[in-house]
Every structure is written in C-alpha cells, then in structure tokens.
Amino acid sequence: MNGYGEWLQLSVFQCRLSGKQRVQLLAQMSDLIDYRRDHVMVLDLGPADAVRPRVKSLGKKFRPVRREPVIV
C-alpha cells in the first residue's frame, strides 16, 4: 500500500485514488494475495467533496484525506 494511501490501523488504509490508480492498485494486489486466505476490500466513498466522515477515534487522531484538486 506504500505510495497509495495513508495507514490508519493494522491493515486499514485511507486512499484518494484516480480511476487509473485504482486499477493499478487492484492489479498489484491481485498478484500478491493468496485467494484462499486473504481478503481485500475496497470501499468507494464517492467524491471527496461529498464525503463527511463520521469517525469516533480513540488514541491517534484521525484526519481524513485533505480535499484538493487532482491534476492528471
């Protein structure tokens, strides 16, 4: 997940991906996982402008991905 997103906890990452990055990430993950034992979930939360995360966090402060223009 290095280079794709921010590590939140254990195996949970928050990423802001373009369509191309999403396809690349899934292709790389597909080559790495053991389909009999591993489970990868990708949750599309929609456009960053519309996301209003409601997170109750204890310990390390949760900071959602900063909203900014993406130039491709």
CHARMM-style PDB file with segment names, atoms N, HN, CA, C and O in Angstrom:
ATOM      1  N   MET     1       0.810  -1.195   0.000  1.00  0.00      PROA
ATOM      2  CA  MET     1       0.000   0.000   0.000  1.00  0.00      PROA
ATOM      3  C   MET     1       0.857   1.264   0.000  1.00  0.00      PROA
ATOM      4  O   MET     1       0.341   2.377  -0.111  1.00  0.00      PROA
ATOM      5  N   ASN     2       2.178   1.078   0.126  1.00  0.00      PROA
ATOM      6  HN  ASN     2       2.597   0.174   0.216  1.00  0.00      PROA
ATOM      7  CA  ASN     2       3.061   2.242   0.098  1.00  0.00      PROA
ATOM      8  C   ASN     2       2.855   3.039  -1.179  1.00  0.00      PROA
ATOM      9  O   ASN     2       2.856   2.485  -2.278  1.00  0.00      PROA
ATOM     10  N   GLY     3       2.679   4.332  -1.023  1.00  0.00      PROA
ATOM     11  HN  GLY     3       2.678   4.782  -0.130  1.00  0.00      PROA
ATOM     12  CA  GLY     3       2.513   5.204  -2.169  1.00  0.00      PROA
ATOM     13  C   GLY     3       1.073   5.387  -2.623  1.00  0.00      PROA
ATOM     14  O   GLY     3       0.800   6.205  -3.501  1.00  0.00      PROA
ATOM     15  N   TYR     4       0.155   4.640  -2.041  1.00  0.00      PROA
ATOM     16  HN  TYR     4       0.376   3.975  -1.328  1.00  0.00      PROA
ATOM     17  CA  TYR     4      -1.249   4.743  -2.451  1.00  0.00      PROA
ATOM     18  C   TYR     4      -2.117   5.453  -1.427  1.00  0.00      PROA
ATOM     19  O   TYR     4      -3.116   6.073  -1.793  1.00  0.00      PROA
ATOM     20  N   GLY     5      -1.760   5.376  -0.165  1.00  0.00      PROA
ATOM     21  HN  GLY     5      -0.948   4.872   0.131  1.00  0.00      PROA
ATOM     22  CA  GLY     5      -2.624   5.976   0.831  1.00  0.00      PROA
ATOM     23  C   GLY     5      -1.978   6.090   2.183  1.00  0.00      PROA
ATOM     24  O   GLY     5      -0.792   5.811   2.357  1.00  0.00      PROA
ATOM     25  N   GLU     6      -2.782   6.507   3.138  1.00  0.00      PROA
ATOM     26  HN  GLU     6      -3.746   6.734   2.997  1.00  0.00      PROA
ATOM     27  CA  GLU     6      -2.317   6.726   4.498  1.00  0.00      PROA
ATOM     28  C   GLU     6      -2.745   5.556   5.371  1.00  0.00      PROA
ATOM     29  O   GLU     6      -3.907   5.149   5.370  1.00  0.00      PROA
ATOM     30  N   TRP     7      -1.782   5.025   6.116  1.00  0.00      PROA
ATOM     31  HN  TRP     7      -0.838   5.355   6.117  1.00  0.00      PROA
ATOM     32  CA  TRP     7      -2.052   3.920   7.014  1.00  0.00      PROA
ATOM     33  C   TRP     7      -2.855   4.439   8.190  1.00  0.00      PROA
ATOM     34  O   TRP     7      -2.480   5.435   8.809  1.00  0.00      PROA
ATOM     35  N   LEU     8      -3.968   3.765   8.507  1.00  0.00      PROA
ATOM     36  HN  LEU     8      -4.273   2.956   8.004  1.00  0.00      PROA
ATOM     37  CA  LEU     8      -4.794   4.157   9.645  1.00  0.00      PROA
ATOM     38  C   LEU     8      -4.606   3.214  10.817  1.00  0.00      PROA
ATOM     39  O   LEU     8      -4.360   3.657  11.938  1.00  0.00      PROA
ATOM     40  N   GLN     9      -4.719   1.907  10.567  1.00  0.00      PROA
ATOM     41  HN  GLN     9      -4.919   1.546   9.656  1.00  0.00      PROA
ATOM     42  CA  GLN     9      -4.517   0.911  11.618  1.00  0.00      PROA
ATOM     43  C   GLN     9      -4.358  -0.448  10.986  1.00  0.00      PROA
ATOM     44  O   GLN     9      -4.940  -0.720   9.936  1.00  0.00      PROA
ATOM     45  N   LEU    10      -3.576  -1.302  11.613  1.00  0.00      PROA
ATOM     46  HN  LEU    10      -3.103  -1.081  12.466  1.00  0.00      PROA
ATOM     47  CA  LEU    10      -3.348  -2.660  11.136  1.00  0.00      PROA
ATOM     48  C   LEU    10      -3.335  -2.722   9.621  1.00  0.00      PROA
ATOM     49  O   LEU    10      -2.367  -2.280   9.001  1.00  0.00      PROA
ATOM     50  N   SER    11      -4.370  -3.254   9.011  1.00  0.00      PROA
ATOM     51  HN  SER    11      -5.156  -3.614   9.515  1.00  0.00      PROA
ATOM     52  CA  SER    11      -4.419  -3.379   7.555  1.00  0.00      PROA
ATOM     53  C   SER    11      -5.449  -2.438   6.947  1.00  0.00      PROA
ATOM     54  O   SER    11      -6.073  -2.773   5.940  1.00  0.00      PROA
ATOM     55  N   VAL    12      -5.634  -1.276   7.540  1.00  0.00      PROA
ATOM     56  HN  VAL    12      -5.127  -1.004   8.358  1.00  0.00      PROA
ATOM     57  CA  VAL    12      -6.618  -0.313   7.052  1.00  0.00      PROA
ATOM     58  C   VAL    12      -5.896   0.915   6.532  1.00  0.00      PROA
ATOM     59  O   VAL    12      -5.098   1.531   7.239  1.00  0.00      PROA
ATOM     60  N   PHE    13      -6.186   1.261   5.288  1.00  0.00      PROA
ATOM     61  HN  PHE    13      -6.834   0.760   4.714  1.00  0.00      PROA
ATOM     62  CA  PHE    13      -5.576   2.421   4.651  1.00  0.00      PROA
ATOM     63  C   PHE    13      -6.656   3.318   4.070  1.00  0.00      PROA
ATOM     64  O   PHE    13      -7.680   2.839   3.582  1.00  0.00      PROA
ATOM     65  N   GLN    14      -6.421   4.607   4.126  1.00  0.00      PROA
ATOM     66  HN  GLN    14      -5.589   4.996   4.522  1.00  0.00      PROA
ATOM     67  CA  GLN    14      -7.313   5.581   3.503  1.00  0.00      PROA
ATOM     68  C   GLN    14      -6.575   6.134   2.288  1.00  0.00      PROA
ATOM     69  O   GLN    14      -5.477   6.676   2.414  1.00  0.00      PROA
ATOM     70  N   CYS    15      -7.177   5.995   1.122  1.00  0.00      PROA
ATOM     71  HN  CYS    15      -8.069   5.554   1.019  1.00  0.00      PROA
ATOM     72  CA  CYS    15      -6.524   6.409  -0.119  1.00  0.00      PROA
ATOM     73  C   CYS    15      -7.428   7.337  -0.919  1.00  0.00      PROA
ATOM     74  O   CYS    15      -8.653   7.228  -0.873  1.00  0.00      PROA
ATOM     75  N   ARG    16      -6.816   8.229  -1.633  1.00  0.00      PROA
ATOM     76  HN  ARG    16      -5.821   8.318  -1.670  1.00  0.00      PROA
ATOM     77  CA  ARG    16      -7.519   9.062  -2.597  1.00  0.00      PROA
ATOM     78  C   ARG    16      -6.945   8.694  -3.955  1.00  0.00      PROA
ATOM     79  O   ARG    16      -5.822   9.071  -4.290  1.00  0.00      PROA
ATOM     80  N   LEU    17      -7.726   7.952  -4.734  1.00  0.00      PROA
ATOM     81  HN  LEU    17      -8.638   7.645  -4.462  1.00  0.00      PROA
ATOM     82  CA  LEU    17      -7.210   7.372  -5.973  1.00  0.00      PROA
ATOM     83  C   LEU    17      -7.966   7.876  -7.192  1.00  0.00      PROA
ATOM     84  O   LEU    17      -9.179   8.078  -7.153  1.00  0.00      PROA
ATOM     85  N   SER    18      -7.234   8.071  -8.258  1.00  0.00      PROA
ATOM     86  HN  SER    18      -6.248   7.906  -8.289  1.00  0.00      PROA
ATOM     87  CA  SER    18      -7.863   8.315  -9.555  1.00  0.00      PROA
ATOM     88  C   SER    18      -8.339   6.962 -10.073  1.00  0.00      PROA
ATOM     89  O   SER    18      -8.006   5.927  -9.496  1.00  0.00      PROA
ATOM     90  N   GLY    19      -9.099   6.960 -11.134  1.00  0.00      PROA
ATOM     91  HN  GLY    19      -9.370   7.800 -11.603  1.00  0.00      PROA
ATOM     92  CA  GLY    19      -9.532   5.701 -11.735  1.00  0.00      PROA
ATOM     93  C   GLY    19      -8.346   4.842 -12.138  1.00  0.00      PROA
ATOM     94  O   GLY    19      -8.348   3.628 -11.930  1.00  0.00      PROA
ATOM     95  N   LYS    20      -7.339   5.473 -12.713  1.00  0.00      PROA
ATOM     96  HN  LYS    20      -7.338   6.459 -12.882  1.00  0.00      PROA
ATOM     97  CA  LYS    20      -6.135   4.755 -13.159  1.00  0.00      PROA
ATOM     98  C   LYS    20      -5.393   4.158 -11.958  1.00  0.00      PROA
ATOM     99  O   LYS    20      -4.965   3.005 -12.010  1.00  0.00      PROA
ATOM    100  N   GLN    21      -5.238   4.928 -10.887  1.00  0.00      PROA
ATOM    101  HN  GLN    21      -5.585   5.865 -10.845  1.00  0.00      PROA
ATOM    102  CA  GLN    21      -4.553   4.424  -9.692  1.00  0.00      PROA
ATOM    103  C   GLN    21      -5.308   3.255  -9.075  1.00  0.00      PROA
ATOM    104  O   GLN    21      -4.697   2.300  -8.594  1.00  0.00      PROA
ATOM    105  N   ARG    22      -6.628   3.329  -9.089  1.00  0.00      PROA
ATOM    106  HN  ARG    22      -7.124   4.105  -9.479  1.00  0.00      PROA
ATOM    107  CA  ARG    22      -7.441   2.250  -8.527  1.00  0.00      PROA
ATOM    108  C   ARG    22      -7.204   0.949  -9.289  1.00  0.00      PROA
ATOM    109  O   ARG    22      -7.028  -0.108  -8.683  1.00  0.00      PROA
ATOM    110  N   VAL    23      -7.201   1.030 -10.622  1.00  0.00      PROA
ATOM    111  HN  VAL    23      -7.344   1.888 -11.115  1.00  0.00      PROA
ATOM    112  CA  VAL    23      -6.956  -0.152 -11.451  1.00  0.00      PROA
ATOM    113  C   VAL    23      -5.557  -0.695 -11.197  1.00  0.00      PROA
ATOM    114  O   VAL    23      -5.378  -1.907 -11.081  1.00  0.00      PROA
ATOM    115  N   GLN    24      -4.560   0.189 -11.108  1.00  0.00      PROA
ATOM    116  HN  GLN    24      -4.705   1.173 -11.202  1.00  0.00      PROA
ATOM    117  CA  GLN    24      -3.184  -0.243 -10.859  1.00  0.00      PROA
ATOM    118  C   GLN    24      -3.066  -0.929  -9.488  1.00  0.00      PROA
ATOM    119  O   GLN    24      -2.433  -1.977  -9.363  1.00  0.00      PROA
ATOM    120  N   LEU    25      -3.678  -0.328  -8.477  1.00  0.00      PROA
ATOM    121  HN  LEU    25      -4.192   0.523  -8.579  1.00  0.00      PROA
ATOM    122  CA  LEU    25      -3.626  -0.904  -7.135  1.00  0.00      PROA
ATOM    123  C   LEU    25      -4.261  -2.288  -7.100  1.00  0.00      PROA
ATOM    124  O   LEU    25      -3.685  -3.221  -6.541  1.00  0.00      PROA
ATOM    125  N   LEU    26      -5.441  -2.428  -7.694  1.00  0.00      PROA
ATOM    126  HN  LEU    26      -5.909  -1.670  -8.148  1.00  0.00      PROA
ATOM    127  CA  LEU    26      -6.121  -3.724  -7.695  1.00  0.00      PROA
ATOM    128  C   LEU    26      -5.319  -4.778  -8.456  1.00  0.00      PROA
ATOM    129  O   LEU    26      -5.288  -5.942  -8.058  1.00  0.00      PROA
ATOM    130  N   ALA    27      -4.678  -4.375  -9.538  1.00  0.00      PROA
ATOM    131  HN  ALA    27      -4.704  -3.429  -9.861  1.00  0.00      PROA
ATOM    132  CA  ALA    27      -3.849  -5.320 -10.302  1.00  0.00      PROA
ATOM    133  C   ALA    27      -2.656  -5.781  -9.469  1.00  0.00      PROA
ATOM    134  O   ALA    27      -2.326  -6.966  -9.456  1.00  0.00      PROA
ATOM    135  N   GLN    28      -2.016  -4.853  -8.781  1.00  0.00      PROA
ATOM    136  HN  GLN    28      -2.285  -3.890  -8.792  1.00  0.00      PROA
ATOM    137  CA  GLN    28      -0.874  -5.219  -7.937  1.00  0.00      PROA
ATOM    138  C   GLN    28      -1.304  -6.108  -6.778  1.00  0.00      PROA
ATOM    139  O   GLN    28      -0.631  -7.088  -6.458  1.00  0.00      PROA
ATOM    140  N   MET    29      -2.421  -5.766  -6.154  1.00  0.00      PROA
ATOM    141  HN  MET    29      -2.967  -4.970  -6.414  1.00  0.00      PROA
ATOM    142  CA  MET    29      -2.919  -6.577  -5.043  1.00  0.00      PROA
ATOM    143  C   MET    29      -3.291  -7.980  -5.521  1.00  0.00      PROA
ATOM    144  O   MET    29      -3.053  -8.966  -4.823  1.00  0.00      PROA
ATOM    145  N   SER    30      -3.867  -8.058  -6.700  1.00  0.00      PROA
ATOM    146  HN  SER    30      -4.060  -7.257  -7.267  1.00  0.00      PROA
ATOM    147  CA  SER    30      -4.281  -9.345  -7.257  1.00  0.00      PROA
ATOM    148  C   SER    30      -3.093 -10.288  -7.415  1.00  0.00      PROA
ATOM    149  O   SER    30      -3.219 -11.498  -7.227  1.00  0.00      PROA
ATOM    150  N   ASP    31      -1.943  -9.726  -7.758  1.00  0.00      PROA
ATOM    151  HN  ASP    31      -1.840  -8.743  -7.910  1.00  0.00      PROA
ATOM    152  CA  ASP    31      -0.732 -10.538  -7.925  1.00  0.00      PROA
ATOM    153  C   ASP    31      -0.138 -10.971  -6.587  1.00  0.00      PROA
ATOM    154  O   ASP    31       0.615 -11.943  -6.535  1.00  0.00      PROA
ATOM    155  N   LEU    32      -0.461 -10.268  -5.511  1.00  0.00      PROA
ATOM    156  HN  LEU    32      -1.072  -9.477  -5.553  1.00  0.00      PROA
ATOM    157  CA  LEU    32       0.178 -10.517  -4.217  1.00  0.00      PROA
ATOM    158  C   LEU    32      -0.622 -11.388  -3.255  1.00  0.00      PROA
ATOM    159  O   LEU    32      -0.045 -12.098  -2.432  1.00  0.00      PROA
ATOM    160  N   ILE    33      -1.931 -11.338  -3.356  1.00  0.00      PROA
ATOM    161  HN  ILE    33      -2.400 -10.761  -4.025  1.00  0.00      PROA
ATOM    162  CA  ILE    33      -2.730 -12.001  -2.326  1.00  0.00      PROA
ATOM    163  C   ILE    33      -2.872 -13.499  -2.577  1.00  0.00      PROA
ATOM    164  O   ILE    33      -2.758 -13.976  -3.706  1.00  0.00      PROA
ATOM    165  N   ASP    34      -3.123 -14.217  -1.498  1.00  0.00      PROA
ATOM    166  HN  ASP    34      -3.216 -13.829  -0.581  1.00  0.00      PROA
ATOM    167  CA  ASP    34      -3.435 -15.643  -1.553  1.00  0.00      PROA
ATOM    168  C   ASP    34      -4.962 -15.734  -1.540  1.00  0.00      PROA
ATOM    169  O   ASP    34      -5.587 -15.497  -0.506  1.00  0.00      PROA
ATOM    170  N   TYR    35      -5.556 -16.070  -2.663  1.00  0.00      PROA
ATOM    171  HN  TYR    35      -5.049 -16.263  -3.503  1.00  0.00      PROA
ATOM    172  CA  TYR    35      -7.009 -16.052  -2.816  1.00  0.00      PROA
ATOM    173  C   TYR    35      -7.735 -17.032  -1.894  1.00  0.00      PROA
ATOM    174  O   TYR    35      -8.945 -16.917  -1.702  1.00  0.00      PROA
ATOM    175  N   ARG    36      -7.017 -17.979  -1.332  1.00  0.00      PROA
ATOM    176  HN  ARG    36      -6.034 -18.073  -1.488  1.00  0.00      PROA
ATOM    177  CA  ARG    36      -7.642 -18.933  -0.404  1.00  0.00      PROA
ATOM    178  C   ARG    36      -7.686 -18.404   1.020  1.00  0.00      PROA
ATOM    179  O   ARG    36      -8.511 -18.844   1.820  1.00  0.00      PROA
ATOM    180  N   ARG    37      -6.791 -17.450   1.348  1.00  0.00      PROA
ATOM    181  HN  ARG    37      -6.121 -17.093   0.698  1.00  0.00      PROA
ATOM    182  CA  ARG    37      -6.686 -16.990   2.729  1.00  0.00      PROA
ATOM    183  C   ARG    37      -6.871 -15.493   2.922  1.00  0.00      PROA
ATOM    184  O   ARG    37      -7.310 -15.063   3.989  1.00  0.00      PROA
ATOM    185  N   ASP    38      -6.549 -14.698   1.926  1.00  0.00      PROA
ATOM    186  HN  ASP    38      -6.193 -15.047   1.060  1.00  0.00      PROA
ATOM    187  CA  ASP    38      -6.577 -13.244   2.077  1.00  0.00      PROA
ATOM    188  C   ASP    38      -7.911 -12.651   1.639  1.00  0.00      PROA
ATOM    189  O   ASP    38      -8.642 -13.244   0.846  1.00  0.00      PROA
ATOM    190  N   HSD    39      -8.207 -11.487   2.163  1.00  0.00      PROA
ATOM    191  HN  HSD    39      -7.613 -11.005   2.808  1.00  0.00      PROA
ATOM    192  CA  HSD    39      -9.424 -10.775   1.796  1.00  0.00      PROA
ATOM    193  C   HSD    39      -9.088  -9.288   1.708  1.00  0.00      PROA
ATOM    194  O   HSD    39      -8.616  -8.699   2.680  1.00  0.00      PROA
ATOM    195  N   VAL    40      -9.327  -8.689   0.557  1.00  0.00      PROA
ATOM    196  HN  VAL    40      -9.710  -9.168  -0.232  1.00  0.00      PROA
ATOM    197  CA  VAL    40      -9.078  -7.265   0.351  1.00  0.00      PROA
ATOM    198  C   VAL    40     -10.407  -6.614   0.008  1.00  0.00      PROA
ATOM    199  O   VAL    40     -11.119  -7.072  -0.885  1.00  0.00      PROA
ATOM    200  N   MET    41     -10.737  -5.543   0.721  1.00  0.00      PROA
ATOM    201  HN  MET    41     -10.158  -5.171   1.447  1.00  0.00      PROA
ATOM    202  CA  MET    41     -11.963  -4.802   0.448  1.00  0.00      PROA
ATOM    203  C   MET    41     -11.597  -3.385   0.047  1.00  0.00      PROA
ATOM    204  O   MET    41     -10.777  -2.743   0.704  1.00  0.00      PROA
ATOM    205  N   VAL    42     -12.200  -2.890  -1.028  1.00  0.00      PROA
ATOM    206  HN  VAL    42     -12.867  -3.411  -1.562  1.00  0.00      PROA
ATOM    207  CA  VAL    42     -12.021  -1.509  -1.468  1.00  0.00      PROA
ATOM    208  C   VAL    42     -13.385  -0.848  -1.380  1.00  0.00      PROA
ATOM    209  O   VAL    42     -14.337  -1.281  -2.029  1.00  0.00      PROA
ATOM    210  N   LEU    43     -13.477   0.202  -0.575  1.00  0.00      PROA
ATOM    211  HN  LEU    43     -12.704   0.554  -0.047  1.00  0.00      PROA
ATOM    212  CA  LEU    43     -14.742   0.908  -0.392  1.00  0.00      PROA
ATOM    213  C   LEU    43     -14.646   2.265  -1.079  1.00  0.00      PROA
ATOM    214  O   LEU    43     -13.820   3.095  -0.701  1.00  0.00      PROA
ATOM    215  N   ASP    44     -15.481   2.492  -2.079  1.00  0.00      PROA
ATOM    216  HN  ASP    44     -16.152   1.817  -2.386  1.00  0.00      PROA
ATOM    217  CA  ASP    44     -15.518   3.774  -2.771  1.00  0.00      PROA
ATOM    218  C   ASP    44     -16.510   4.663  -2.034  1.00  0.00      PROA
ATOM    219  O   ASP    44     -17.708   4.384  -2.012  1.00  0.00      PROA
ATOM    220  N   LEU    45     -16.005   5.732  -1.432  1.00  0.00      PROA
ATOM    221  HN  LEU    45     -15.031   5.959  -1.450  1.00  0.00      PROA
ATOM    222  CA  LEU    45     -16.854   6.640  -0.667  1.00  0.00      PROA
ATOM    223  C   LEU    45     -17.406   7.773  -1.526  1.00  0.00      PROA
ATOM    224  O   LEU    45     -18.123   8.640  -1.027  1.00  0.00      PROA
ATOM    225  N   GLY    46     -17.074   7.767  -2.811  1.00  0.00      PROA
ATOM    226  HN  GLY    46     -16.491   7.063  -3.216  1.00  0.00      PROA
ATOM    227  CA  GLY    46     -17.569   8.804  -3.699  1.00  0.00      PROA
ATOM    228  C   GLY    46     -16.640  10.005  -3.739  1.00  0.00      PROA
ATOM    229  O   GLY    46     -15.533   9.959  -3.200  1.00  0.00      PROA
ATOM    230  N   PRO    47     -17.087  11.078  -4.375  1.00  0.00      PROA
ATOM    231  CA  PRO    47     -16.248  12.274  -4.500  1.00  0.00      PROA
ATOM    232  C   PRO    47     -15.879  12.851  -3.134  1.00  0.00      PROA
ATOM    233  O   PRO    47     -16.700  12.876  -2.217  1.00  0.00      PROA
ATOM    234  N   ALA    48     -14.648  13.309  -3.011  1.00  0.00      PROA
ATOM    235  HN  ALA    48     -13.981  13.289  -3.756  1.00  0.00      PROA
ATOM    236  CA  ALA    48     -14.163  13.829  -1.737  1.00  0.00      PROA
ATOM    237  C   ALA    48     -15.008  14.995  -1.238  1.00  0.00      PROA
ATOM    238  O   ALA    48     -15.164  15.162  -0.028  1.00  0.00      PROA
ATOM    239  N   ASP    49     -15.556  15.804  -2.138  1.00  0.00      PROA
ATOM    240  HN  ASP    49     -15.430  15.669  -3.121  1.00  0.00      PROA
ATOM    241  CA  ASP    49     -16.368  16.945  -1.728  1.00  0.00      PROA
ATOM    242  C   ASP    49     -17.626  16.515  -0.991  1.00  0.00      PROA
ATOM    243  O   ASP    49     -18.142  17.259  -0.157  1.00  0.00      PROA
ATOM    244  N   ALA    50     -18.126  15.318  -1.294  1.00  0.00      PROA
ATOM    245  HN  ALA    50     -17.707  14.714  -1.972  1.00  0.00      PROA
ATOM    246  CA  ALA    50     -19.374  14.854  -0.699  1.00  0.00      PROA
ATOM    247  C   ALA    50     -19.157  13.991   0.546  1.00  0.00      PROA
ATOM    248  O   ALA    50     -20.117  13.661   1.243  1.00  0.00      PROA
ATOM    249  N   VAL    51     -17.926  13.631   0.826  1.00  0.00      PROA
ATOM    250  HN  VAL    51     -17.147  13.900   0.260  1.00  0.00      PROA
ATOM    251  CA  VAL    51     -17.651  12.744   1.955  1.00  0.00      PROA
ATOM    252  C   VAL    51     -17.616  13.549   3.248  1.00  0.00      PROA
ATOM    253  O   VAL    51     -16.877  14.526   3.370  1.00  0.00      PROA
ATOM    254  N   ARG    52     -18.406  13.132   4.182  1.00  0.00      PROA
ATOM    255  HN  ARG    52     -19.007  12.339   4.082  1.00  0.00      PROA
ATOM    256  CA  ARG    52     -18.421  13.734   5.510  1.00  0.00      PROA
ATOM    257  C   ARG    52     -18.184  12.609   6.515  1.00  0.00      PROA
ATOM    258  O   ARG    52     -19.131  12.081   7.097  1.00  0.00      PROA
ATOM    259  N   PRO    53     -16.911  12.243   6.717  1.00  0.00      PROA
ATOM    260  CA  PRO    53     -16.652  11.117   7.596  1.00  0.00      PROA
ATOM    261  C   PRO    53     -17.122  11.393   9.014  1.00  0.00      PROA
ATOM    262  O   PRO    53     -16.847  12.450   9.583  1.00  0.00      PROA
ATOM    263  N   ARG    54     -17.836  10.424   9.572  1.00  0.00      PROA
ATOM    264  HN  ARG    54     -18.060   9.566   9.110  1.00  0.00      PROA
ATOM    265  CA  ARG    54     -18.242  10.470  10.976  1.00  0.00      PROA
ATOM    266  C   ARG    54     -17.456   9.380  11.673  1.00  0.00      PROA
ATOM    267  O   ARG    54     -17.814   8.203  11.627  1.00  0.00      PROA
ATOM    268  N   VAL    55     -16.395   9.786  12.310  1.00  0.00      PROA
ATOM    269  HN  VAL    55     -16.105  10.743  12.348  1.00  0.00      PROA
ATOM    270  CA  VAL    55     -15.482   8.813  12.902  1.00  0.00      PROA
ATOM    271  C   VAL    55     -15.311   9.124  14.380  1.00  0.00      PROA
ATOM    272  O   VAL    55     -15.013  10.256  14.761  1.00  0.00      PROA
ATOM    273  N   LYS    56     -15.498   8.124  15.189  1.00  0.00      PROA
ATOM    274  HN  LYS    56     -15.740   7.204  14.879  1.00  0.00      PROA
ATOM    275  CA  LYS    56     -15.177   8.227  16.617  1.00  0.00      PROA
ATOM    276  C   LYS    56     -13.822   7.570  16.775  1.00  0.00      PROA
ATOM    277  O   LYS    56     -13.664   6.390  16.463  1.00  0.00      PROA
ATOM    278  N   SER    57     -12.856   8.307  17.249  1.00  0.00      PROA
ATOM    279  HN  SER    57     -12.984   9.266  17.502  1.00  0.00      PROA
ATOM    280  CA  SER    57     -11.497   7.810  17.294  1.00  0.00      PROA
ATOM    281  C   SER    57     -10.928   7.973  18.691  1.00  0.00      PROA
ATOM    282  O   SER    57     -11.074   9.026  19.312  1.00  0.00      PROA
ATOM    283  N   LEU    58     -10.283   6.932  19.181  1.00  0.00      PROA
ATOM    284  HN  LEU    58     -10.165   6.076  18.677  1.00  0.00      PROA
ATOM    285  CA  LEU    58      -9.563   6.988  20.439  1.00  0.00      PROA
ATOM    286  C   LEU    58      -8.090   6.829  20.138  1.00  0.00      PROA
ATOM    287  O   LEU    58      -7.721   6.042  19.267  1.00  0.00      PROA
ATOM    288  N   GLY    59      -7.246   7.554  20.836  1.00  0.00      PROA
ATOM    289  HN  GLY    59      -7.546   8.192  21.545  1.00  0.00      PROA
ATOM    290  CA  GLY    59      -5.815   7.435  20.578  1.00  0.00      PROA
ATOM    291  C   GLY    59      -5.383   8.354  19.460  1.00  0.00      PROA
ATOM    292  O   GLY    59      -5.728   9.535  19.446  1.00  0.00      PROA
ATOM    293  N   LYS    60      -4.632   7.817  18.528  1.00  0.00      PROA
ATOM    294  HN  LYS    60      -4.351   6.857  18.539  1.00  0.00      PROA
ATOM    295  CA  LYS    60      -4.102   8.602  17.417  1.00  0.00      PROA
ATOM    296  C   LYS    60      -5.228   9.329  16.693  1.00  0.00      PROA
ATOM    297  O   LYS    60      -6.251   8.728  16.365  1.00  0.00      PROA
ATOM    298  N   LYS    61      -5.042  10.604  16.450  1.00  0.00      PROA
ATOM    299  HN  LYS    61      -4.211  11.092  16.717  1.00  0.00      PROA
ATOM    300  CA  LYS    61      -6.075  11.426  15.823  1.00  0.00      PROA
ATOM    301  C   LYS    61      -6.312  10.978  14.383  1.00  0.00      PROA
ATOM    302  O   LYS    61      -5.363  10.757  13.631  1.00  0.00      PROA
ATOM    303  N   PHE    62      -7.583  10.845  14.005  1.00  0.00      PROA
ATOM    304  HN  PHE    62      -8.354  11.025  14.616  1.00  0.00      PROA
ATOM    305  CA  PHE    62      -7.974  10.510  12.637  1.00  0.00      PROA
ATOM    306  C   PHE    62      -8.105  11.800  11.850  1.00  0.00      PROA
ATOM    307  O   PHE    62      -8.815  12.718  12.260  1.00  0.00      PROA
ATOM    308  N   ARG    63      -7.416  11.867  10.714  1.00  0.00      PROA
ATOM    309  HN  ARG    63      -6.839  11.121  10.381  1.00  0.00      PROA
ATOM    310  CA  ARG    63      -7.527  13.016   9.827  1.00  0.00      PROA
ATOM    311  C   ARG    63      -7.895  12.511   8.442  1.00  0.00      PROA
ATOM    312  O   ARG    63      -7.106  11.794   7.825  1.00  0.00      PROA
ATOM    313  N   PRO    64      -9.081  12.866   7.931  1.00  0.00      PROA
ATOM    314  CA  PRO    64      -9.454  12.419   6.585  1.00  0.00      PROA
ATOM    315  C   PRO    64      -8.517  13.011   5.542  1.00  0.00      PROA
ATOM    316  O   PRO    64      -7.860  14.022   5.789  1.00  0.00      PROA
ATOM    317  N   VAL    65      -8.460  12.372   4.371  1.00  0.00      PROA
ATOM    318  HN  VAL    65      -8.994  11.551   4.171  1.00  0.00      PROA
ATOM    319  CA  VAL    65      -7.622  12.842   3.274  1.00  0.00      PROA
ATOM    320  C   VAL    65      -8.006  14.278   2.952  1.00  0.00      PROA
ATOM    321  O   VAL    65      -9.185  14.606   2.820  1.00  0.00      PROA
ATOM    322  N   ARG    66      -6.994  15.129   2.827  1.00  0.00      PROA
ATOM    323  HN  ARG    66      -6.036  14.862   2.934  1.00  0.00      PROA
ATOM    324  CA  ARG    66      -7.239  16.538   2.512  1.00  0.00      PROA
ATOM    325  C   ARG    66      -7.870  16.683   1.144  1.00  0.00      PROA
ATOM    326  O   ARG    66      -7.423  16.056   0.184  1.00  0.00      PROA
ATOM    327  N   ARG    67      -8.893  17.495   1.044  1.00  0.00      PROA
ATOM    328  HN  ARG    67      -9.256  18.005   1.824  1.00  0.00      PROA
ATOM    329  CA  ARG    67      -9.560  17.731  -0.232  1.00  0.00      PROA
ATOM    330  C   ARG    67      -8.777  18.757  -1.029  1.00  0.00      PROA
ATOM    331  O   ARG    67      -8.529  19.870  -0.565  1.00  0.00      PROA
ATOM    332  N   GLU    68      -8.393  18.366  -2.229  1.00  0.00      PROA
ATOM    333  HN  GLU    68      -8.594  17.462  -2.606  1.00  0.00      PROA
ATOM    334  CA  GLU    68      -7.625  19.256  -3.089  1.00  0.00      PROA
ATOM    335  C   GLU    68      -7.803  18.801  -4.524  1.00  0.00      PROA
ATOM    336  O   GLU    68      -8.155  17.648  -4.772  1.00  0.00      PROA
ATOM    337  N   PRO    69      -7.563  19.694  -5.468  1.00  0.00      PROA
ATOM    338  CA  PRO    69      -7.706  19.302  -6.876  1.00  0.00      PROA
ATOM    339  C   PRO    69      -6.698  18.218  -7.239  1.00  0.00      PROA
ATOM    340  O   PRO    69      -5.586  18.182  -6.712  1.00  0.00      PROA
ATOM    341  N   VAL    70      -7.100  17.348  -8.133  1.00  0.00      PROA
ATOM    342  HN  VAL    70      -8.003  17.377  -8.560  1.00  0.00      PROA
ATOM    343  CA  VAL    70      -6.226  16.291  -8.641  1.00  0.00      PROA
ATOM    344  C   VAL    70      -5.979  16.582 -10.103  1.00  0.00      PROA
ATOM    345  O   VAL    70      -6.927  16.665 -10.885  1.00  0.00      PROA
ATOM    346  N   ILE    71      -4.728  16.739 -10.488  1.00  0.00      PROA
ATOM    347  HN  ILE    71      -3.959  16.671  -9.853  1.00  0.00      PROA
ATOM    348  CA  ILE    71      -4.367  17.002 -11.882  1.00  0.00      PROA
ATOM    349  C   ILE    71      -3.765  15.748 -12.465  1.00  0.00      PROA
ATOM    350  O   ILE    71      -2.773  15.230 -11.952  1.00  0.00      PROA
ATOM    351  N   VAL    72      -4.364  15.255 -13.543  1.00  0.00      PROA
ATOM    352  HN  VAL    72      -5.170  15.676 -13.959  1.00  0.00      PROA
ATOM    353  CA  VAL    72      -3.897  14.009 -14.158  1.00  0.00      PROA
ATOM    354  C   VAL    72      -3.241  14.336 -15.478  1.00  0.00      PROA
ATOM    355  OT1 VAL    72      -2.771  13.436 -16.174  1.00  0.00      PROA
TER     356      VAL     72
END
